[in-house]
Every structure is written in C-alpha cells, then in structure tokens.
Amino acid sequence: MGQATADIEQHIYEKRQELGEHIHELQHKAKNAVDWRFQLRERPWTVMGMAFATGLVAAFVANKSASNNGSGQDGTVSRMWSSLKSATEAVVVAKAKEFGREVIPRFREEYRKRELQDTARSDIKWKSFADADQEAQFGGHT
C-alpha cells in the first residue's frame, strides 16, 4: 500500500511539472502573439501592410475632418479615395483572417496532441497503480 501511495504522489508531482511546462509554453505563445517586434520578425510584409493601412485610415480620418470644416473636395478625388479605402480594408480583413486561420488551428492541434499524450500516459500509470495495488492486496496471486 505504501508503494502505491508513493507512486500516486510521484504521478501527481509529474503532472504538476507537465502542467507548469504547458502553462509556460502557452504564456510564451500568447506573449509572442501580441509582441509587434516578434510579429515583425516573423511576418514583415504583413506588419508593413498593416502599418500602411493604419496610415491610410489616419489620412482618411484627417481628410474627413478637414472636409467637414469647410474645405471642399473634388468628386474624382473623393471616388478615388473611397476606392483606395475599400481596397485597403479588403486587404486588412483578408490578412487578419489569414493570421487567425494560421494561429488558432495550430493552437487547437497542439492542445489536442498534448491532451491525448497526457491521457495515454495517465491510463498507463493508473493501470500500473492498480496492478501494484492488486499485487499488494493479493500478494501476487490473482
């Protein structure tokens, strides 16, 4: 009985260690997901595109406030600006969807893999605990 208890305590200790490692890894991935420097190293063109789109939006907002203050705007410029804005929005949305499709499935896949590995290990260890307990109870005669 004492050996089975020690095995259970060892199993709990190992699971805590694994959980700590998984949490550390998840924290690292979450930190990298929002770190603009990391994103710039990994996806330079996407970040550049987003910076360009942000500049366009800022210019649009500045232009809109200037036109509301009485500075007139030519119809051709307005149509061109509208087309440019729509195209930029489409690119930004497409890139955001691409990023989401890339990050979320990878996380789910890794989580499922770890979960299956942990379940398999747990089943094997609990079976060996049960065998050890049974052996202790019946003295190896089943």
C-alpha distance (Angstrom), angle and dihedral (degrees) to the residues before:
residue distance angle dihedral
M1 . . .
G2 3.81 . .
Q3 3.81 91.6 .
A4 3.83 91.5 51.0
T5 3.81 90.1 51.6
A6 3.80 90.8 49.7
D7 3.81 89.8 49.1
I8 3.81 91.1 51.2
E9 3.80 91.3 48.5
Q10 3.81 89.7 49.2
H11 3.80 90.1 49.3
I12 3.81 91.3 50.9
Y13 3.80 90.6 48.4
E14 3.82 91.5 50.8
K15 3.81 91.7 48.2
R16 3.80 90.7 51.3
Q17 3.79 89.7 51.4
E18 3.82 91.7 49.7
L19 3.79 91.4 46.8
G20 3.79 90.6 50.9
E21 3.81 90.2 51.5
H22 3.82 91.6 48.6
I23 3.79 92.0 49.2
H24 3.80 91.2 48.8
E25 3.81 90.8 49.9
L26 3.81 92.0 48.0
Q27 3.81 91.3 49.2
H28 3.80 89.8 50.6
K29 3.82 92.1 50.7
A30 3.81 92.5 46.4
K31 3.81 90.8 49.6
N32 3.81 91.3 50.4
A33 3.81 91.7 47.8
V34 3.82 91.0 63.4
D35 3.81 99.0 32.1
W36 3.80 106.7 105.0
R37 3.82 92.3 -160.8
F38 3.80 91.5 55.9
Q39 3.80 90.9 46.0
L40 3.80 90.2 49.3
R41 3.82 90.7 53.8
E42 3.82 93.2 45.5
R43 3.83 100.2 37.4
P44 3.81 109.4 18.4
W45 3.80 96.4 162.3
T46 3.78 94.2 48.4
V47 3.80 91.6 50.7
M48 3.80 91.0 46.8
G49 3.80 90.0 50.7
M50 3.79 91.4 49.9
A51 3.81 90.8 48.7
F52 3.80 89.6 50.6
A53 3.81 91.0 48.6
T54 3.80 90.7 49.2
G55 3.80 89.4 52.3
L56 3.78 90.7 50.7
V57 3.79 92.1 49.8
A58 3.80 90.6 48.7
A59 3.82 89.9 49.8
F60 3.80 90.3 48.6
V61 3.80 92.1 51.2
A62 3.81 90.8 47.6
N63 3.81 90.8 47.0
K64 3.81 92.0 47.7
S65 3.81 92.3 52.3
A66 3.83 90.5 47.5
S67 3.83 91.2 51.6
N68 3.82 90.5 48.6
N69 3.82 88.7 54.2
G70 3.80 91.9 63.4
S71 3.81 103.9 -88.8
G72 3.82 103.8 133.0
Q73 3.77 122.4 -131.3
D74 3.80 127.7 -146.0
G75 3.85 114.5 -120.1
T76 3.81 93.2 -126.4
V77 3.78 92.8 53.2
S78 3.78 90.0 46.9
R79 3.83 92.5 52.3
M80 3.80 91.6 45.4
W81 3.79 91.4 49.5
S82 3.81 90.6 48.0
S83 3.82 91.4 51.5
L84 3.78 91.8 47.1
K85 3.78 91.0 48.8
S86 3.83 92.5 49.5
A87 3.79 92.5 48.7
T88 3.80 91.2 48.9
E89 3.79 92.1 48.9
A90 3.81 90.1 51.3
V91 3.81 91.9 51.3
V92 3.81 93.1 47.2
V93 3.82 92.4 48.6
A94 3.82 91.4 47.2
K95 3.82 91.8 50.1
A96 3.82 91.9 46.8
K97 3.81 90.5 51.2
E98 3.81 90.6 47.6
F99 3.80 91.2 50.9
G100 3.82 91.4 48.6
R101 3.80 92.8 48.0
E102 3.79 89.8 50.3
V103 3.81 99.4 46.7
I104 3.81 104.2 36.7
P105 3.84 99.2 50.6
R106 3.81 91.3 47.1
F107 3.79 90.3 53.1
R108 3.83 92.1 47.5
E109 3.80 91.2 47.2
E110 3.81 93.2 50.7
Y111 3.81 91.7 45.1
R112 3.83 92.1 51.6
K113 3.81 91.6 46.7
R114 3.81 92.1 51.7
E115 3.78 91.7 44.6
L116 3.83 91.6 53.1
Q117 3.81 91.9 46.2
D118 3.80 91.7 49.4
T119 3.80 92.0 47.3
A120 3.80 91.9 50.1
R121 3.81 92.2 48.4
S122 3.77 91.4 46.0
D123 3.81 92.5 50.7
I124 3.80 91.7 50.6
K125 3.82 93.3 47.6
W126 3.81 94.2 45.6
K127 3.80 89.6 49.5
S128 3.81 90.1 52.2
F129 3.84 89.5 47.2
A130 3.80 89.8 51.9
D131 3.83 91.1 47.7
A132 3.81 91.3 49.0
D133 3.80 91.1 47.8
Q134 3.79 91.6 48.2
E135 3.80 90.7 48.5
A136 3.80 90.2 50.0
Q137 3.80 91.4 50.5
F138 3.77 98.0 44.6
G139 3.80 99.6 28.4
G140 3.76 93.5 -119.6
H141 3.84 93.8 -53.4
T142 3.77 111.7 116.0
